[in-house]
Amino acid sequence: MRTHRWLKALACGLCLGAAVDNACAQAPWGGGEWVNADGSPAAAPPGAQTAGGAPAYQPVYSQTDPNAMYPPQTPGGFSPWPAVSPYGMGNYATDSHYNHGGTWFRQVLNKRRDYYFSIDALSIIGGAPGTARIGAGTQSLDPNTRGLDGYPVPTYGVGAVGGGTGGNNQQGGATTEPTSRVFIDRGVIPFPFMQQTSDVTPVAIIDSSLFPLRNFNLFGDFRTAGAQLNWGFFDESGFGVKATGWWGLEEDQTFQRGRDVINGIPLTQDIIVNQAGRMLFTKNGAVAWDTGIPTSVLGSTTDPGNDGGVVGAQKYDVMYRMNVTSEFGGGDLQMYLSDLLTDQYAVRVRPVYSAKYMYLGESFQFRGVDSGMSYGFDGDDGGTTGGGGGTQTGSTFRPDTALTINSDLFESRFNAYTYTHLAGPTAGLRFDLGHSQNFNIWGQANFGLMANYEQIRISGFNAGENVLTQFILGNNMLTGDSSFYDRASHAHVSPLFEGSINAESKILGEIPVIKEVPLLAAAKFKVGFTQTVVGNVARPWNSVKWYGFPKEPKVSIDYQTWFLQRFNFGLEWNY
């Protein structure tokens, strides 16, 4: 602030006048003795001459060390200027001058450090698994011949676009069906195969809606609860330190069709046969496995020169179950520097640097149970069929012919886990709206490059398609050890952005009943939102090569962008 010179001189004079003793306006008395009012002898007052004329105090312009001018036993804190100044309280942190708009200002900040501690409840939303397929991708087509044959146009027996027979693409033998086919994308969806007693070779169930190949869009965002702790301080210049730690509970989602235990009794093939397969359901789902079987083994429906794709999928007509989990946590140590703006009354802006750590653990588990049987079923028009058409009202999608046992009832298991550790520096800005101690809004934005160390594990057994491998290759995966295990670890860099906004208020001190509790009345109520986006993150559903028996699944990472949202609300205490 600006201070007039005459006012400063007047204030100094008043301070000096209030600090001195009585003064004598004439020459000191030079003889005699000092007595009290009753005539008794008295000691000479300070500053008076003795009978010999020697002064009782040191000369005014002595060369003595200024510290020696103070009486003995004086506390060490009472030091000469500038440690103790007559112009202030002696606890200055900074005394600076700056020019703003052509006018010089002086800013004096007293030493002050405000500590705070807060505890928050969290509502956390983590990114969904996405749209990856549960199983291998589509089967590649030959770029020259366009084989495989492509997807047949279903006509439901009317509105034919061409003539011919469906051949071995129809379960239960050849039926008259148009042969017109279309190529919707670069590949052909793998279909389950069945081998009934009357079939010479396995028959493809070409209607993908009968044994659906599912995607991870079955699952939504991960939503869970958590807790967060904050501690830190700010000093008079805006410099501060903040330590934060938070954790979210593990969240899981499950999709299941069918069951392998009914009323506490595990299903067996004897029970299934006894009940005419009523508990079997084609709509449970199927998984495509890249078995590496040459497509030429399927005869006229394929191009013999195209031997690079998946040709089948394994049905799971007893039970199809998928479970995904996600767990996250982290913390950081942040350092706030002094204000960038000299005018801090409307908006304060401060640089912030931090060391951040985050953890992301995700997994998915698949369990499928297949009856080991082939059969005709009520699937498209209320009659016995294996595919080739759409569905009509009244379809049961359950067996309605004799059951052919191809193998024992079996289950497939597939587990994948990823553990991601992110650590590194970030930099950004924090802004505060106003300086009110009763209500405050502040936000922050940080960017960083994080060191990303990830571990991926996959394991399971009976991962494969068992009709073609058994009846075409003569290799039954159920007769040997079909378990598998693979793992990998990588280190790389992931970009990170994090933005947050918070509001704090002393509203609790105004609420009846609550304000009677000192601990709560002294606290600030705070709410906030934080958005975190991280690139190049390995997620288990995108980190798998779905190889099937006789091959084994392998780790193969396709990095994704992952986001996390945190809503926080809690209490903060200043001290």
N, C-alpha and C positions, 0 to 999 in steps of 0.2 A: 504494500500500500504506500501511498505518498504521504509524507509528514512535513508540515511547514517547519522551517528552521527555527523561527522564534518560539514555536511550541516545544520543540525539542530542547532548546536552551532553557526555557522556563521549567520544564519537567526535571532537567538535570539539577538546576539550582534548588528546586524544592526538595529533591532527594538528598542533596548535600546538606541543606539546612536542617533536615529532620534527623541527620545522623551525627551532628556535632554536639559538643557540650557548651556550657555558658562561656562567653568570652569577656575579657577585661578591656575597657576602652582607654585606660591610662597606663602609665608606667607602673610596674609591679612595686609593691611596698618592699622596702629594702631592709628594715630593721625590726627589732622587737621579737616577742614571742607570740605564738598563737594560743588562745585560750578559749574555753567553752563559755557559755552564758553564765554559768555559776562560778566562773573564775578558775576552774581547773585547767591544767595544761591540755593542749590539743595538738594533733599532728597537722603539719602544713598540708593544705589542699593540693591536688595535682596541678602542676604548672606554676606554683608559687615559688618565689626565690627563698632560699634559706637565709639565715642570719649572715652567712658568709658571702651571699650574693651569687652563689652557683645555681643555675637553673635545675629544676627537678625533672627535666625531660631532655631527650636527645635534640641535637640541632636540627633545624628544619630541612636543610639540604645535606643530609648525611649520605655517605657512600656505602652505608651498610646494606647488606642483602635485604630486599624487601620482606622476605619471609621472617627476618629477625625482628621486624617492627611489631609482630603479633605477640601477645603475651604467651608465656609457656602454657602447655596443655591445650592449645587451640586445636580443634579437630582438623585433620588433613584436608577435608573437603572445602575448608574456608581458605581458598587460594586466591592470589591476586588476579586481577583481570588479565586475560580474557576468560579464564575458567569460570569465574563468577563475575558477571557483568552487571553494572547498575541499570542497564537498559532492559533486562529480561530476567527470566526465572532460572536460567542456567541449564535447561534441558533441551537446547536447540539441536535438532538433527541436521537441518540444512538452512542456510541463509543465502539466498541467491537473488540476483537481479536479472531481469529479462525485459526485452523491448517488444511491445505489442501495439501495433497500429501507430507507431511513432512515439509512443509514450513509454517511459521506463517504469517498471514496477519492481518492487522488492517483495519477495516471498520468503516468509519465515515459517518453518515447519517444526513443531515441537516433537520430540521423540515419543512415538506411540506404536505399540504393536498389539493388534487385536487378534486373538486366537478364536477358532471356532471348531465345533465338532457336530456332525450330523449323522443321523441314521435314517435310511430310506427303505421303504418297501418298493419292490419292482414288479411291474407287469411287462414281460418280455415276449417279443414276437421275432422268431427266427425264420429265415427264408425257407420256403417249401422245397421239397425234393426236385420239383421240375417236371418235365414231360418225357424223360428218357423211358425207353421200352424196358419192360421186365423180361429180359431175354435177348437173344441175338437180333441183329438187324435183318433187313430184307435180303433176299437172295439175289445176287447179281445176275444181270442179263447179259448175254453175249452181244457186244455192240454191232456185230455184222448180221447175225441171223435172228436176233431178237428172241432167241430161246433163253429161257424156258417158254412155255406156251402162253404165259400171261394169264390174266384173270378172266374166267368165262362169264359171258353176259347171261345172267339168269332170266329165263322167260316164263317159268312156272307152267310150262306146257302149252302156252298160248303166245301169240305175237312173235313167232319165230323169225330170226334174222338170217338164218342159214340152215342148211341141213347137215346131217351127220349123226354120229353117235358119240356119247360121252366117253366110251371106252372105260378104262380102269380108273377114271376120275370119279366114278360114282360107286359108292359102297353098295355091295350086294349084286354086282354084275352090271353089264352094259344096259343102258336105257337110252331111248331116243331123246336126243337133246340137241339144240343148236350148238354149233361149234364156234360161233363168233366169239372172239376174245379181244380184250383191250389191255393196254399197258398204261397203268395209272402213274407209276413212278419208275425210278431206276431199278427197282427190284420187285420181286414177287414175295408176298407174305408166306412164310413157312406154315404148312398145315399139318395137323395131326394125321397119323395113318392108323388104320385098323386092319386086322387080318382075321377074318372069320373063316370057319371051316370050309365054306364054299368058294373062298377066294384063292386064286392061284398065286397072286402077288399082293402085297399090302395095298390098300386102297386109301387114297387121300380124301380127307374131309375138307372139300374145297370152300365151303362156306365159312368164312372166318368168324361169323357171329355165333356159330354153334359151339366152338371151343375157343373163346376169345383170348387173344394175346393182349395182356393189359399193360398200361403205362403207369408211371409213378404219379401222374396227375390224379390218381385215386386219393392222394394225400394233400392236405393244405399246409398252411404255415404252421410252424411249431409255436405253441403258446404255452407259457409257463410263468411261474412266479419266482421271485428271488429277493435278495437283500443287498444293500450297498452301505458302506461306511466311508465317511469323509473326515479328514482332519487337516488343518492348515492354519495359516496366519497371513495377515497383511500389515505392513507398516505404513507410516505416514506418507511415504512417497508413492504408494501403490505397489511396491515390490511385495511379493508373497510366494508362499510355497503351499502346495496342496497334495495330499496323498489320498488315493482312492482305491478301494477294493470292492469287487462285487462278484456275485455268483448266482446262477440260475439253476433251478432244479431240473433234473432230466425229464424230458417230455417224450412220450411215445404215442404213435398212432398205429392202429391195426385194421387191416382189411381181411375178411375171412368169408369164404363161401363153403358150405358143407361142413361135415364133422366126421371124425374117425372114431368117436366114442358116443354111443347113444344110451342114455339112462345108465351110465357107468359101465357099459359093456363095450369093449373094443370090437370094431367090425372085423370080420373075417370073410373070406370068400364063401365059406359054407353058409354064413348068415345071408350074404348078398344073393347067392343062388336060391336059397330057401325063400327069400322075399322077392324073387324075380327082378332084382336090381332096382327096387323102388327108391332106395336111398342114393343111387347114382344120379348125377346131374351134369349134363354137358356144359352148362353155363358157368360152372365153377371157374374154369380158366385153363390155360395151357401156357407153357414156356417153350420158346424156341431155343434150341441148343445147336451151336455150330459144330457139328460132329465131323465135318470134313468128308462125308460120304460123297463119292462122285455122283453127279446128277445123271450120268449116263446109265446108272443101274435101273432107272425108272422107265426105260424103253421109249415108246413113241411120244410120250408127252414131254420129252425134253430134247434139247440139242446135245448130241454126244460130245461136241467140242467144248461144252461149258461145264467144267468140273470143279468150280471154285466156290460153291455156295452151300447154304443150309438148305436141306430139302425136307425137313420135318420138324415137328414140335411134339413135346410130350404132354399128353392130356393128364389132368388130375381131377378125375370125376368123383372121387370120394371127398377130398378136401383140398382147398387152395387157400393158403394163409400167408399174408405179408405183414411184417411189422417194421416200422422205422422209428429210430430214436435220435434225439439231439440234445446235447448238453453244452453249456458255454459259461465262461467266466473270464475275469481279467482284472487288471488294475493298472494304475499309472502314478508317476510322480511328476507333478507339474511345477514349473517355475514361471511366475509372472514378473515382468519387468515394469519399470516405472512408466507413467503415462506418456503417451506420444503427443497428446494435445495439451496446450497450456490452459485453455479454457475447458475446465472439467465439470462445469455445473450442469450442462445438458447431457453430454455423452462422454464417458471415459473410454478410451481405447488403449489397450495394453498388449504388447507382444507376449506370447506364451510358448514355452518350449517344454517338452515332456519326454519321458522315457516310458513306453507303453508295453504291456504284455497282454495277450489274449489267448484263450484256449477254446478250441472247438472240437468236440468229440461226437461223431455221428456213426450210425450203423443201420443196416437192414438185415433182416432174417427172413428167409423164405422157407416154407415147409409145405410140400405137396404130397398128397397120398393118391395113388392110382390103384384101381381095382385089379389091374393086370388082365382085363377082359376086353373083348371086342364084341360088338352087338349092333343091331339096327335100332333106331330110336325114333320117337315121334318128335320131329324137329322142324318141318316147314309147312306142311299142309295137312297135318293130322294123320299122316300115313307113315309107313316105315321108310326112312331115308337116311342118308349119311351126309347130305349136303347138296350144293348146287343151286339152292334157292333161298329166298327170304323166308321169314317166319310169318305165321298166320295166327290169329286168335284161336286158342284152344290147344296149342302145342304144349306138351309137357316136358320135352327135352330129356326124357328118361327112356331107358331101354323098353322096347316092345317086341323084341324077338328073342330067340334063344341066345344065351350067353356063351361065348367061346373063351376059354381060359388060355391066354397066351403065356402068362408067367404068374409067379406068386404076386399077391398084393404087396406093394412096396411103397416106400416114401422116399422123397428127395429132400435134401437139406442144403441150403446155400446161405452162408453168413459172410458179411463184409463189414469191416470196421475201418474208420479213418480217425487219426488223432493229429490235430493240427496245433502247433505252437507258433505264435507270432510275437516277435519282440523287436523293438527298434525305436528310433527317435521320431518325433513329430514336431511341427512348428505351426503356429497360427496366430490368431488374434482373439482377444476377449473384449467385449463391449458391455458397459453398464449404463443404464438409463437413469441418470440422477444420482444423488448422494443420500437419499432419505434412509434413515435407520429403521423406519416403520414399514416401508414398502419398496421393493427393488426388483427390477427386471434385468437380467443379464443373459448374454449368449456367448457362444464360443464356436469357432471353426478351426479344425486342425487337418493338416495334410502330412502324410509320412510314407516312408518306404520301410517295410517291415521284413526282417529276416524270417522266412517261413520254413519251419522244419516239420515234415509230415511223415507219418507212418501209416501204411495200408496193409491190412491182413484180410485174406479170404480163406474160407475152409468149408467143408461139407462132404457129402457123399451122394452117390447115385445121381449125379448131374449128367443127364443125357436123355436121348430118345431111344426107347427100347424096342420098338416094333421093327423099324428098318434095320437097326444094328443087329437084331436077333435073327430076323428071317431073311435078310439080304446078305449080310456079312457073316452070319452065323456066330456072332459074338455077343453073348448075353452079359450085360453089365452086372447082373445080380448074382452071377456064379463066382465072382472073384472080389478082390478088394477094389472098390471104386471110390475110396476116400481121396480127398485132395487137400492141399494146403499150399498157399503162396503168400509172400509178403514182399514189401518194398519200402524204402525210405528215401526221401529226397530233401534237398535244401535249395531254396531259391528265394527270390524277392517278390513281395506282393505289395501293390500300392494300397493305401488306406486313406479314406476320408471319414471324418467324424464331425458332426455338427450337433449343437445342443442349445436349448433355450430353457430358462428357469425363471420362476417368480417366487419371491419370498415376502412374507408379511407377518407382522406381530398381531394378527387378528385374534389369536387365542387369548390374549390378555383382555379382550373385550367381550368374551363370551361368558355369560353367567355360569356359575358352578366351576367351570374350567379355570377361570381367573382366580379362584380361591386356592388353587393348587400351585404353589410357587414354582415348582419345576416346570409345569406346563405354561404358566403365565409368562415366564421369562423366555420361552422358546419362540422361534420363528416357525411358522408353517410354510413349507415349500413344496412346489410341484414343478415338474420339468419333463422334457422329452429329449432323447438322444437318438440320433440316426447314425449307424456305422455301416460303411460299405467297403468290402475288401475284395480285391481282384486276385485271380490265380489261386483259387482254393480247391483242393481235392475233396470231392464228396463221394461217398461209397457207391452210390448208384450210377455215378459217371466214371468209375475207376475199375471197370470189370470188362474182360473179354469173356463172353459167355460161350466158351468152348465146352463141348459135351463129350461124353464117353464115345470112343476110346481116348480122346484127348481130355485135358483137364483145364478148368477155368484158370485164367491168369489175371494178374494186376495189369491194368492199362488205363492210365489217367487221362481224362479229358477235363482240363481245368475250367472252373466256373466262377462267376461273380456271386458273392454271398453277402447278404445284408442282415442287419440286426437292428431292432428298434427296442428302446427301453423307456417306459413311462415310470417316473419316480415320484413318490410323495412321501414326506416324512417331516422330521423336526430337526431344528438346528439351534444350538446354544452358542452364544458368544461369551468370552471371558477374557 
